[in-house]
Amino acid sequence: MDHQGSRLRSFNRTVTRRIGALEDDFMGRHRPLGESRLLFEIGPAGARVQRLRTRLGLDSGYASRMLQSLEAEGRAIA
């Protein structure tokens, strides 16, 4: 592993930890970063699952779990 790559990964871990990106309460939204990003990409007009998976580079299982989690949250709120 080269020194520059090691420094970059260290920087990324530090920033990720500092901004709380891996916490379940990312930016006070009461959801993790992945779900927040997925909602942002869906947007007010909606989006097809395949397009979301492609745009975000998600495998089908992970995308499905996040969408199910968001759907369950919506039912709990409604």
mmCIF file as gemmi writes it, N, C-alpha and C atoms, coordinates in Angstrom:
data_model
loop_
_atom_site.group_PDB
_atom_site.id
_atom_site.type_symbol
_atom_site.label_atom_id
_atom_site.label_alt_id
_atom_site.label_comp_id
_atom_site.label_asym_id
_atom_site.label_entity_id
_atom_site.label_seq_id
_atom_site.pdbx_PDB_ins_code
_atom_site.Cartn_x
_atom_site.Cartn_y
_atom_site.Cartn_z
_atom_site.occupancy
_atom_site.B_iso_or_equiv
_atom_site.pdbx_formal_charge
_atom_site.auth_seq_id
_atom_site.auth_asym_id
_atom_site.pdbx_PDB_model_num
ATOM 1 N N . MET Axp A 1 ? 0.861 -1.174 0 1 0 ? 1 A 1
ATOM 2 C CA . MET Axp A 1 ? 0 0 0 1 0 ? 1 A 1
ATOM 3 C C . MET Axp A 1 ? 0.905 1.233 0 1 0 ? 1 A 1
ATOM 4 N N . ASP Axp A 2 ? 0.61 2.153 -0.872 1 0 ? 2 A 1
ATOM 5 C CA . ASP Axp A 2 ? 1.456 3.345 -0.95 1 0 ? 2 A 1
ATOM 6 C C . ASP Axp A 2 ? 1.096 4.347 0.148 1 0 ? 2 A 1
ATOM 7 N N . HIS Axp A 3 ? 2.027 5.202 0.446 1 0 ? 3 A 1
ATOM 8 C CA . HIS Axp A 3 ? 1.867 6.185 1.518 1 0 ? 3 A 1
ATOM 9 C C . HIS Axp A 3 ? 0.722 7.159 1.238 1 0 ? 3 A 1
ATOM 10 N N . GLN Axp A 4 ? 0.603 7.61 0.004 1 0 ? 4 A 1
ATOM 11 C CA . GLN Axp A 4 ? -0.446 8.573 -0.342 1 0 ? 4 A 1
ATOM 12 C C . GLN Axp A 4 ? -1.842 7.96 -0.164 1 0 ? 4 A 1
ATOM 13 N N . GLY Axp A 5 ? -2.007 6.71 -0.588 1 0 ? 5 A 1
ATOM 14 C CA . GLY Axp A 5 ? -3.293 6.034 -0.417 1 0 ? 5 A 1
ATOM 15 C C . GLY Axp A 5 ? -3.635 5.845 1.048 1 0 ? 5 A 1
ATOM 16 N N . SER Axp A 6 ? -2.651 5.508 1.835 1 0 ? 6 A 1
ATOM 17 C CA . SER Axp A 6 ? -2.844 5.339 3.27 1 0 ? 6 A 1
ATOM 18 C C . SER Axp A 6 ? -3.268 6.652 3.928 1 0 ? 6 A 1
ATOM 19 N N . ARG Axp A 7 ? -2.626 7.736 3.534 1 0 ? 7 A 1
ATOM 20 C CA . ARG Axp A 7 ? -2.982 9.054 4.087 1 0 ? 7 A 1
ATOM 21 C C . ARG Axp A 7 ? -4.406 9.452 3.692 1 0 ? 7 A 1
ATOM 22 N N . LEU Axp A 8 ? -4.789 9.162 2.448 1 0 ? 8 A 1
ATOM 23 C CA . LEU Axp A 8 ? -6.13 9.498 1.982 1 0 ? 8 A 1
ATOM 24 C C . LEU Axp A 8 ? -7.185 8.716 2.757 1 0 ? 8 A 1
ATOM 25 N N . ARG Axp A 9 ? -6.966 7.423 2.959 1 0 ? 9 A 1
ATOM 26 C CA . ARG Axp A 9 ? -7.921 6.619 3.726 1 0 ? 9 A 1
ATOM 27 C C . ARG Axp A 9 ? -8.016 7.112 5.165 1 0 ? 9 A 1
ATOM 28 N N . SER Axp A 10 ? -6.892 7.491 5.753 1 0 ? 10 A 1
ATOM 29 C CA . SER Axp A 10 ? -6.897 8.028 7.103 1 0 ? 10 A 1
ATOM 30 C C . SER Axp A 10 ? -7.707 9.324 7.171 1 0 ? 10 A 1
ATOM 31 N N . PHE Axp A 11 ? -7.503 10.183 6.187 1 0 ? 11 A 1
ATOM 32 C CA . PHE Axp A 11 ? -8.267 11.435 6.113 1 0 ? 11 A 1
ATOM 33 C C . PHE Axp A 11 ? -9.763 11.146 5.987 1 0 ? 11 A 1
ATOM 34 N N . ASN Axp A 12 ? -10.126 10.225 5.081 1 0 ? 12 A 1
ATOM 35 C CA . ASN Axp A 12 ? -11.541 9.887 4.892 1 0 ? 12 A 1
ATOM 36 C C . ASN Axp A 12 ? -12.166 9.349 6.17 1 0 ? 12 A 1
ATOM 37 N N . ARG Axp A 13 ? -11.454 8.491 6.886 1 0 ? 13 A 1
ATOM 38 C CA . ARG Axp A 13 ? -11.986 7.96 8.151 1 0 ? 13 A 1
ATOM 39 C C . ARG Axp A 13 ? -12.175 9.073 9.171 1 0 ? 13 A 1
ATOM 40 N N . THR Axp A 14 ? -11.216 9.983 9.248 1 0 ? 14 A 1
ATOM 41 C CA . THR Axp A 14 ? -11.308 11.101 10.193 1 0 ? 14 A 1
ATOM 42 C C . THR Axp A 14 ? -12.51 11.988 9.88 1 0 ? 14 A 1
ATOM 43 N N . VAL Axp A 15 ? -12.668 12.356 8.63 1 0 ? 15 A 1
ATOM 44 C CA . VAL Axp A 15 ? -13.787 13.224 8.238 1 0 ? 15 A 1
ATOM 45 C C . VAL Axp A 15 ? -15.115 12.513 8.459 1 0 ? 15 A 1
ATOM 46 N N . THR Axp A 16 ? -15.201 11.256 8.069 1 0 ? 16 A 1
ATOM 47 C CA . THR Axp A 16 ? -16.43 10.482 8.246 1 0 ? 16 A 1
ATOM 48 C C . THR Axp A 16 ? -16.827 10.429 9.716 1 0 ? 16 A 1
ATOM 49 N N . ARG Axp A 17 ? -15.846 10.179 10.573 1 0 ? 17 A 1
ATOM 50 C CA . ARG Axp A 17 ? -16.106 10.118 12.017 1 0 ? 17 A 1
ATOM 51 C C . ARG Axp A 17 ? -16.506 11.496 12.552 1 0 ? 17 A 1
ATOM 52 N N . ARG Axp A 18 ? -15.799 12.533 12.122 1 0 ? 18 A 1
ATOM 53 C CA . ARG Axp A 18 ? -16.037 13.891 12.625 1 0 ? 18 A 1
ATOM 54 C C . ARG Axp A 18 ? -17.438 14.396 12.263 1 0 ? 18 A 1
ATOM 55 N N . ILE Axp A 19 ? -17.898 14.136 11.041 1 0 ? 19 A 1
ATOM 56 C CA . ILE Axp A 19 ? -19.22 14.64 10.639 1 0 ? 19 A 1
ATOM 57 C C . ILE Axp A 19 ? -20.351 13.705 11.057 1 0 ? 19 A 1
ATOM 58 N N . GLY Axp A 20 ? -20 12.543 11.604 1 0 ? 20 A 1
ATOM 59 C CA . GLY Axp A 20 ? -21.023 11.625 12.086 1 0 ? 20 A 1
ATOM 60 C C . GLY Axp A 20 ? -21.727 10.855 10.989 1 0 ? 20 A 1
ATOM 61 N N . ALA Axp A 21 ? -21.066 10.671 9.858 1 0 ? 21 A 1
ATOM 62 C CA . ALA Axp A 21 ? -21.7 10.022 8.705 1 0 ? 21 A 1
ATOM 63 C C . ALA Axp A 21 ? -22.112 8.582 8.975 1 0 ? 21 A 1
ATOM 64 N N . LEU Axp A 22 ? -21.484 7.925 9.925 1 0 ? 22 A 1
ATOM 65 C CA . LEU Axp A 22 ? -21.827 6.536 10.19 1 0 ? 22 A 1
ATOM 66 C C . LEU Axp A 22 ? -22.768 6.369 11.378 1 0 ? 22 A 1
ATOM 67 N N . GLU Axp A 23 ? -23.162 7.461 11.97 1 0 ? 23 A 1
ATOM 68 C CA . GLU Axp A 23 ? -24.093 7.411 13.092 1 0 ? 23 A 1
ATOM 69 C C . GLU Axp A 23 ? -25.52 7.185 12.581 1 0 ? 23 A 1
ATOM 70 N N . ASP Axp A 24 ? -26.371 6.649 13.429 1 0 ? 24 A 1
ATOM 71 C CA . ASP Axp A 24 ? -27.773 6.432 13.049 1 0 ? 24 A 1
ATOM 72 C C . ASP Axp A 24 ? -28.58 7.715 13.09 1 0 ? 24 A 1
ATOM 73 N N . ASP Axp A 25 ? -27.963 8.808 13.483 1 0 ? 25 A 1
ATOM 74 C CA . ASP Axp A 25 ? -28.666 10.087 13.584 1 0 ? 25 A 1
ATOM 75 C C . ASP Axp A 25 ? -27.928 11.138 12.757 1 0 ? 25 A 1
ATOM 76 N N . PHE Axp A 26 ? -27.594 10.802 11.517 1 0 ? 26 A 1
ATOM 77 C CA . PHE Axp A 26 ? -26.814 11.686 10.659 1 0 ? 26 A 1
ATOM 78 C C . PHE Axp A 26 ? -27.519 13.026 10.49 1 0 ? 26 A 1
ATOM 79 N N . MET Axp A 27 ? -26.828 14.092 10.843 1 0 ? 27 A 1
ATOM 80 C CA . MET Axp A 27 ? -27.319 15.471 10.731 1 0 ? 27 A 1
ATOM 81 C C . MET Axp A 27 ? -28.675 15.685 11.416 1 0 ? 27 A 1
ATOM 82 N N . GLY Axp A 28 ? -28.917 14.95 12.489 1 0 ? 28 A 1
ATOM 83 C CA . GLY Axp A 28 ? -30.16 15.109 13.236 1 0 ? 28 A 1
ATOM 84 C C . GLY Axp A 28 ? -31.395 14.632 12.494 1 0 ? 28 A 1
ATOM 85 N N . ARG Axp A 29 ? -31.222 13.817 11.47 1 0 ? 29 A 1
ATOM 86 C CA . ARG Axp A 29 ? -32.343 13.339 10.664 1 0 ? 29 A 1
ATOM 87 C C . ARG Axp A 29 ? -32.922 12.021 11.163 1 0 ? 29 A 1
ATOM 88 N N . HIS Axp A 30 ? -32.368 11.477 12.214 1 0 ? 30 A 1
ATOM 89 C CA . HIS Axp A 30 ? -32.835 10.224 12.811 1 0 ? 30 A 1
ATOM 90 C C . HIS Axp A 30 ? -32.76 9.059 11.838 1 0 ? 30 A 1
ATOM 91 N N . ARG Axp A 31 ? -31.782 9.109 10.944 1 0 ? 31 A 1
ATOM 92 C CA . ARG Axp A 31 ? -31.531 7.989 10.038 1 0 ? 31 A 1
ATOM 93 C C . ARG Axp A 31 ? -30.064 8.042 9.616 1 0 ? 31 A 1
ATOM 94 N N . PRO Axp A 32 ? -29.499 6.898 9.229 1 0 ? 32 A 1
ATOM 95 C CA . PRO Axp A 32 ? -28.095 6.876 8.797 1 0 ? 32 A 1
ATOM 96 C C . PRO Axp A 32 ? -27.886 7.597 7.466 1 0 ? 32 A 1
ATOM 97 N N . LEU Axp A 33 ? -26.632 7.872 7.167 1 0 ? 33 A 1
ATOM 98 C CA . LEU Axp A 33 ? -26.263 8.57 5.94 1 0 ? 33 A 1
ATOM 99 C C . LEU Axp A 33 ? -26.796 7.865 4.698 1 0 ? 33 A 1
ATOM 100 N N . GLY Axp A 34 ? -26.684 6.546 4.633 1 0 ? 34 A 1
ATOM 101 C CA . GLY Axp A 34 ? -27.141 5.811 3.453 1 0 ? 34 A 1
ATOM 102 C C . GLY Axp A 34 ? -28.603 6.057 3.144 1 0 ? 34 A 1
ATOM 103 N N . GLU Axp A 35 ? -29.44 5.994 4.162 1 0 ? 35 A 1
ATOM 104 C CA . GLU Axp A 35 ? -30.877 6.243 3.966 1 0 ? 35 A 1
ATOM 105 C C . GLU Axp A 35 ? -31.137 7.703 3.616 1 0 ? 35 A 1
ATOM 106 N N . SER Axp A 36 ? -30.398 8.607 4.248 1 0 ? 36 A 1
ATOM 107 C CA . SER Axp A 36 ? -30.561 10.028 3.925 1 0 ? 36 A 1
ATOM 108 C C . SER Axp A 36 ? -30.202 10.29 2.471 1 0 ? 36 A 1
ATOM 109 N N . ARG Axp A 37 ? -29.114 9.689 2.017 1 0 ? 37 A 1
ATOM 110 C CA . ARG Axp A 37 ? -28.687 9.863 0.627 1 0 ? 37 A 1
ATOM 111 C C . ARG Axp A 37 ? -29.716 9.27 -0.342 1 0 ? 37 A 1
ATOM 112 N N . LEU Axp A 38 ? -30.265 8.123 0.012 1 0 ? 38 A 1
ATOM 113 C CA . LEU Axp A 38 ? -31.27 7.483 -0.832 1 0 ? 38 A 1
ATOM 114 C C . LEU Axp A 38 ? -32.509 8.367 -0.955 1 0 ? 38 A 1
ATOM 115 N N . LEU Axp A 39 ? -32.964 8.929 0.152 1 0 ? 39 A 1
ATOM 116 C CA . LEU Axp A 39 ? -34.118 9.838 0.106 1 0 ? 39 A 1
ATOM 117 C C . LEU Axp A 39 ? -33.831 11.063 -0.741 1 0 ? 39 A 1
ATOM 118 N N . PHE Axp A 40 ? -32.624 11.602 -0.631 1 0 ? 40 A 1
ATOM 119 C CA . PHE Axp A 40 ? -32.245 12.758 -1.437 1 0 ? 40 A 1
ATOM 120 C C . PHE Axp A 40 ? -32.316 12.409 -2.923 1 0 ? 40 A 1
ATOM 121 N N . GLU Axp A 41 ? -31.8 11.247 -3.292 1 0 ? 41 A 1
ATOM 122 C CA . GLU Axp A 41 ? -31.796 10.829 -4.696 1 0 ? 41 A 1
ATOM 123 C C . GLU Axp A 41 ? -33.21 10.525 -5.195 1 0 ? 41 A 1
ATOM 124 N N . ILE Axp A 42 ? -34.079 10.026 -4.335 1 0 ? 42 A 1
ATOM 125 C CA . ILE Axp A 42 ? -35.465 9.772 -4.74 1 0 ? 42 A 1
ATOM 126 C C . ILE Axp A 42 ? -36.143 11.093 -5.051 1 0 ? 42 A 1
ATOM 127 N N . GLY Axp A 43 ? -35.936 12.068 -4.169 1 0 ? 43 A 1
ATOM 128 C CA . GLY Axp A 43 ? -36.47 13.409 -4.389 1 0 ? 43 A 1
ATOM 129 C C . GLY Axp A 43 ? -37.98 13.459 -4.392 1 0 ? 43 A 1
ATOM 130 N N . PRO Axp A 44 ? -38.555 14.647 -4.555 1 0 ? 44 A 1
ATOM 131 C CA . PRO Axp A 44 ? -40.003 14.802 -4.515 1 0 ? 44 A 1
ATOM 132 C C . PRO Axp A 44 ? -40.718 14.122 -5.684 1 0 ? 44 A 1
ATOM 133 N N . ALA Axp A 45 ? -40.043 13.97 -6.81 1 0 ? 45 A 1
ATOM 134 C CA . ALA Axp A 45 ? -40.685 13.379 -7.991 1 0 ? 45 A 1
ATOM 135 C C . ALA Axp A 45 ? -40.615 11.853 -7.986 1 0 ? 45 A 1
ATOM 136 N N . GLY Axp A 46 ? -39.808 11.272 -7.095 1 0 ? 46 A 1
ATOM 137 C CA . GLY Axp A 46 ? -39.656 9.825 -7.073 1 0 ? 46 A 1
ATOM 138 C C . GLY Axp A 46 ? -38.595 9.369 -8.056 1 0 ? 46 A 1
ATOM 139 N N . ALA Axp A 47 ? -38.275 8.1 -8.011 1 0 ? 47 A 1
ATOM 140 C CA . ALA Axp A 47 ? -37.263 7.535 -8.907 1 0 ? 47 A 1
ATOM 141 C C . ALA Axp A 47 ? -37.441 6.028 -8.968 1 0 ? 47 A 1
ATOM 142 N N . ARG Axp A 48 ? -37.061 5.446 -10.065 1 0 ? 48 A 1
ATOM 143 C CA . ARG Axp A 48 ? -37.103 3.995 -10.225 1 0 ? 48 A 1
ATOM 144 C C . ARG Axp A 48 ? -35.949 3.367 -9.445 1 0 ? 48 A 1
ATOM 145 N N . VAL Axp A 49 ? -36.218 2.204 -8.862 1 0 ? 49 A 1
ATOM 146 C CA . VAL Axp A 49 ? -35.229 1.524 -8.032 1 0 ? 49 A 1
ATOM 147 C C . VAL Axp A 49 ? -33.964 1.22 -8.84 1 0 ? 49 A 1
ATOM 148 N N . GLN Axp A 50 ? -34.107 0.715 -10.064 1 0 ? 50 A 1
ATOM 149 C CA . GLN Axp A 50 ? -32.937 0.382 -10.868 1 0 ? 50 A 1
ATOM 150 C C . GLN Axp A 50 ? -32.053 1.607 -11.105 1 0 ? 50 A 1
ATOM 151 N N . ARG Axp A 51 ? -32.687 2.737 -11.361 1 0 ? 51 A 1
ATOM 152 C CA . ARG Axp A 51 ? -31.912 3.965 -11.584 1 0 ? 51 A 1
ATOM 153 C C . ARG Axp A 51 ? -31.184 4.388 -10.307 1 0 ? 51 A 1
ATOM 154 N N . LEU Axp A 52 ? -31.851 4.27 -9.163 1 0 ? 52 A 1
ATOM 155 C CA . LEU Axp A 52 ? -31.21 4.591 -7.882 1 0 ? 52 A 1
ATOM 156 C C . LEU Axp A 52 ? -30.011 3.68 -7.641 1 0 ? 52 A 1
ATOM 157 N N . ARG Axp A 53 ? -30.204 2.382 -7.875 1 0 ? 53 A 1
ATOM 158 C CA . ARG Axp A 53 ? -29.112 1.425 -7.669 1 0 ? 53 A 1
ATOM 159 C C . ARG Axp A 53 ? -27.919 1.766 -8.541 1 0 ? 53 A 1
ATOM 160 N N . THR Axp A 54 ? -28.184 2.091 -9.793 1 0 ? 54 A 1
ATOM 161 C CA . THR Axp A 54 ? -27.098 2.422 -10.713 1 0 ? 54 A 1
ATOM 162 C C . THR Axp A 54 ? -26.407 3.716 -10.304 1 0 ? 54 A 1
ATOM 163 N N . ARG Axp A 55 ? -27.195 4.741 -10.028 1 0 ? 55 A 1
ATOM 164 C CA . ARG Axp A 55 ? -26.64 6.053 -9.674 1 0 ? 55 A 1
ATOM 165 C C . ARG Axp A 55 ? -25.799 5.995 -8.407 1 0 ? 55 A 1
ATOM 166 N N . LEU Axp A 56 ? -26.254 5.218 -7.421 1 0 ? 56 A 1
ATOM 167 C CA . LEU Axp A 56 ? -25.557 5.167 -6.135 1 0 ? 56 A 1
ATOM 168 C C . LEU Axp A 56 ? -24.596 3.989 -6.013 1 0 ? 56 A 1
ATOM 169 N N . GLY Axp A 57 ? -24.574 3.12 -7.015 1 0 ? 57 A 1
ATOM 170 C CA . GLY Axp A 57 ? -23.674 1.968 -6.976 1 0 ? 57 A 1
ATOM 171 C C . GLY Axp A 57 ? -24.043 0.972 -5.89 1 0 ? 57 A 1
ATOM 172 N N . LEU Axp A 58 ? -25.345 0.719 -5.701 1 0 ? 58 A 1
ATOM 173 C CA . LEU Axp A 58 ? -25.811 -0.174 -4.644 1 0 ? 58 A 1
ATOM 174 C C . LEU Axp A 58 ? -26.141 -1.552 -5.208 1 0 ? 58 A 1
ATOM 175 N N . ASP Axp A 59 ? -25.864 -2.592 -4.423 1 0 ? 59 A 1
ATOM 176 C CA . ASP Axp A 59 ? -26.315 -3.904 -4.863 1 0 ? 59 A 1
ATOM 177 C C . ASP Axp A 59 ? -27.793 -4.045 -4.486 1 0 ? 59 A 1
ATOM 178 N N . SER Axp A 60 ? -28.469 -4.965 -5.123 1 0 ? 60 A 1
ATOM 179 C CA . SER Axp A 60 ? -29.924 -5.066 -4.969 1 0 ? 60 A 1
ATOM 180 C C . SER Axp A 60 ? -30.346 -5.365 -3.533 1 0 ? 60 A 1
ATOM 181 N N . GLY Axp A 61 ? -29.592 -6.194 -2.819 1 0 ? 61 A 1
ATOM 182 C CA . GLY Axp A 61 ? -29.954 -6.532 -1.441 1 0 ? 61 A 1
ATOM 183 C C . GLY Axp A 61 ? -29.882 -5.331 -0.509 1 0 ? 61 A 1
ATOM 184 N N . TYR Axp A 62 ? -28.803 -4.557 -0.614 1 0 ? 62 A 1
ATOM 185 C CA . TYR Axp A 62 ? -28.637 -3.38 0.246 1 0 ? 62 A 1
ATOM 186 C C . TYR Axp A 62 ? -29.7 -2.33 -0.074 1 0 ? 62 A 1
ATOM 187 N N . ALA Axp A 63 ? -29.935 -2.091 -1.351 1 0 ? 63 A 1
ATOM 188 C CA . ALA Axp A 63 ? -30.972 -1.124 -1.751 1 0 ? 63 A 1
ATOM 189 C C . ALA Axp A 63 ? -32.326 -1.562 -1.238 1 0 ? 63 A 1
ATOM 190 N N . SER Axp A 64 ? -32.621 -2.827 -1.357 1 0 ? 64 A 1
ATOM 191 C CA . SER Axp A 64 ? -33.908 -3.356 -0.897 1 0 ? 64 A 1
ATOM 192 C C . SER Axp A 64 ? -34.078 -3.167 0.611 1 0 ? 64 A 1
ATOM 193 N N . ARG Axp A 65 ? -33.028 -3.476 1.376 1 0 ? 65 A 1
ATOM 194 C CA . ARG Axp A 65 ? -33.116 -3.308 2.838 1 0 ? 65 A 1
ATOM 195 C C . ARG Axp A 65 ? -33.33 -1.852 3.222 1 0 ? 65 A 1
ATOM 196 N N . MET Axp A 66 ? -32.627 -0.938 2.56 1 0 ? 66 A 1
ATOM 197 C CA . MET Axp A 66 ? -32.804 0.482 2.879 1 0 ? 66 A 1
ATOM 198 C C . MET Axp A 66 ? -34.212 0.949 2.517 1 0 ? 66 A 1
ATOM 199 N N . LEU Axp A 67 ? -34.704 0.539 1.361 1 0 ? 67 A 1
ATOM 200 C CA . LEU Axp A 67 ? -36.053 0.948 0.956 1 0 ? 67 A 1
ATOM 201 C C . LEU Axp A 67 ? -37.118 0.374 1.893 1 0 ? 67 A 1
ATOM 202 N N . GLN Axp A 68 ? -36.944 -0.864 2.315 1 0 ? 68 A 1
ATOM 203 C CA . GLN Axp A 68 ? -37.882 -1.463 3.264 1 0 ? 68 A 1
ATOM 204 C C . GLN Axp A 68 ? -37.866 -0.723 4.591 1 0 ? 68 A 1
ATOM 205 N N . SER Axp A 69 ? -36.678 -0.335 5.045 1 0 ? 69 A 1
ATOM 206 C CA . SER Axp A 69 ? -36.551 0.41 6.292 1 0 ? 69 A 1
ATOM 207 C C . SER Axp A 69 ? -37.265 1.756 6.197 1 0 ? 69 A 1
ATOM 208 N N . LEU Axp A 70 ? -37.056 2.457 5.095 1 0 ? 70 A 1
ATOM 209 C CA . LEU Axp A 70 ? -37.715 3.757 4.891 1 0 ? 70 A 1
ATOM 210 C C . LEU Axp A 70 ? -39.222 3.598 4.774 1 0 ? 70 A 1
ATOM 211 N N . GLU Axp A 71 ? -39.654 2.533 4.097 1 0 ? 71 A 1
ATOM 212 C CA . GLU Axp A 71 ? -41.085 2.285 3.953 1 0 ? 71 A 1
ATOM 213 C C . GLU Axp A 71 ? -41.714 2.001 5.31 1 0 ? 71 A 1
ATOM 214 N N . ALA Axp A 72 ? -41.061 1.18 6.125 1 0 ? 72 A 1
ATOM 215 C CA . ALA Axp A 72 ? -41.579 0.878 7.467 1 0 ? 72 A 1
ATOM 216 C C . ALA Axp A 72 ? -41.642 2.132 8.325 1 0 ? 72 A 1
ATOM 217 N N . GLU Axp A 73 ? -40.644 2.994 8.196 1 0 ? 73 A 1
ATOM 218 C CA . GLU Axp A 73 ? -40.634 4.262 8.935 1 0 ? 73 A 1
ATOM 219 C C . GLU Axp A 73 ? -41.812 5.136 8.516 1 0 ? 73 A 1
ATOM 220 N N . GLY Axp A 74 ? -42.106 5.161 7.239 1 0 ? 74 A 1
ATOM 221 C CA . GLY Axp A 74 ? -43.236 5.95 6.734 1 0 ? 74 A 1
ATOM 222 C C . GLY Axp A 74 ? -44.564 5.455 7.279 1 0 ? 74 A 1
ATOM 223 N N . ARG Axp A 75 ? -44.694 4.155 7.394 1 0 ? 75 A 1
ATOM 224 C CA . ARG Axp A 75 ? -45.929 3.589 7.956 1 0 ? 75 A 1
ATOM 225 C C . ARG Axp A 75 ? -46.055 3.938 9.425 1 0 ? 75 A 1
ATOM 226 N N . ALA Axp A 76 ? -44.926 3.959 10.129 1 0 ? 76 A 1
ATOM 227 C CA . ALA Axp A 76 ? -44.959 4.273 11.559 1 0 ? 76 A 1
ATOM 228 C C . ALA Axp A 76 ? -45.312 5.733 11.788 1 0 ? 76 A 1
ATOM 229 N N . ILE Axp A 77 ? -44.912 6.599 10.879 1 0 ? 77 A 1
ATOM 230 C CA . ILE Axp A 77 ? -45.164 8.028 11.027 1 0 ? 77 A 1
ATOM 231 C C . ILE Axp A 77 ? -46.59 8.379 10.613 1 0 ? 77 A 1
ATOM 232 N N . ALA Axp A 78 ? -47.08 7.721 9.574 1 0 ? 78 A 1
ATOM 233 C CA . ALA Axp A 78 ? -48.398 8.053 9.029 1 0 ? 78 A 1
ATOM 234 C C . ALA Axp A 78 ? -49.535 7.73 9.949 1 0 ? 78 A 1
